[in-house]
């Protein structure tokens, strides 16, 4: 299973707008991805309710994971999005 550990780059954490950006990016990744707090249970990264339910705060470590083919590229892009608190998914990493 491919995994990326990153700190949330959005000051407000994964709430409202940042969560929406992340969920759209996770859906567009084309592979199933889970997200979890470092010590928590993974949830579907493409589910807005699940991502909001994590309550991930700015600076907190999260874990992105997937066991699908092509997961490394998708996880790299999502990790960059989260770590840098970007407004949209980066085209290249």
C-alpha positions as CSV (number, residue, x, y, z in Angstrom):
1,X,0.0,0.0,0.0
2,X,1.3,3.4,-1.0
3,X,1.2,6.0,1.8
4,X,2.0,9.7,2.2
5,X,2.2,11.5,5.6
6,X,1.8,15.3,5.4
7,X,0.9,18.2,7.6
8,X,-2.2,20.1,6.7
9,X,-1.1,23.4,5.1
10,X,-4.4,25.3,5.3
11,X,-4.4,27.4,8.5
12,X,-8.1,26.6,9.1
13,X,-7.5,22.9,8.5
14,X,-9.6,20.6,6.4
15,X,-12.8,22.5,6.9
16,X,-15.4,24.0,4.5
17,X,-13.5,25.4,1.4
18,X,-10.2,23.5,1.9
19,X,-12.1,20.2,2.4
20,X,-14.1,20.9,-0.7
21,X,-10.9,21.5,-2.7
22,X,-9.4,18.3,-1.3
23,X,-12.4,16.1,-2.0
24,X,-12.7,17.3,-5.6
25,X,-9.0,16.6,-6.1
26,X,-9.3,13.1,-4.5
27,X,-12.3,12.3,-6.7
28,X,-10.4,13.5,-9.8
29,X,-7.3,11.4,-8.8
30,X,-8.8,8.4,-10.5
31,X,-7.9,5.9,-7.8
32,X,-9.5,5.2,-4.4
33,X,-7.7,7.1,-1.7
34,X,-8.2,7.1,2.1
35,X,-7.3,9.9,4.5
36,X,-6.8,9.6,8.2
37,X,-5.3,11.5,11.1
38,X,-1.9,10.0,12.1
39,X,-3.5,8.0,14.9
40,X,-7.0,7.5,13.5
41,X,-9.0,5.3,11.2
42,X,-8.9,5.9,7.5
43,X,-12.0,7.3,5.7
44,X,-12.9,7.7,2.0
45,X,-11.0,10.8,0.7
46,X,-13.7,11.4,-1.9
47,X,-16.4,11.8,0.8
48,X,-17.0,15.4,1.9
49,X,-18.8,14.3,5.1
50,X,-16.0,11.8,6.0
51,X,-13.2,14.4,5.4
52,X,-15.1,17.0,7.4
53,X,-15.6,14.4,10.1
54,X,-11.9,14.0,10.6
55,X,-11.6,17.5,12.1
56,X,-8.1,17.8,10.8
57,X,-6.5,21.1,12.0
58,X,-3.9,23.2,10.3
59,X,-0.4,21.8,10.9
60,X,-1.8,18.4,12.0
61,X,-0.4,15.3,10.4
62,X,-2.6,13.2,8.1
63,X,-2.0,10.0,6.2
64,X,-3.1,9.5,2.6
65,X,-3.1,5.9,1.4
66,X,-4.1,3.8,-1.6
67,X,-3.4,0.3,-2.9
68,X,-4.5,1.0,-6.5
69,X,-2.3,0.9,-9.5
70,X,-1.0,4.4,-10.2
71,X,-1.5,5.4,-6.5
72,X,2.0,6.9,-6.1
73,X,1.3,9.7,-8.6
74,X,-2.1,10.4,-7.2
75,X,-0.8,10.5,-3.6
76,X,2.1,12.7,-4.5
77,X,-0.3,15.3,-6.1
78,X,-2.8,15.1,-3.2
79,X,0.1,15.4,-0.6
80,X,1.4,18.5,-2.4
81,X,-2.1,20.0,-2.4
82,X,-2.6,19.4,1.4
83,X,0.9,20.3,2.5
84,X,1.0,23.6,0.6
85,X,-2.6,24.5,1.2
86,X,-3.2,25.1,-2.5
87,X,-6.4,26.4,-4.0
88,X,-6.4,23.6,-6.7
89,X,-4.7,20.4,-7.5
90,X,-1.3,20.9,-9.0
91,X,-0.9,19.8,-12.6
92,X,2.6,18.5,-12.1
93,X,4.6,17.5,-9.0
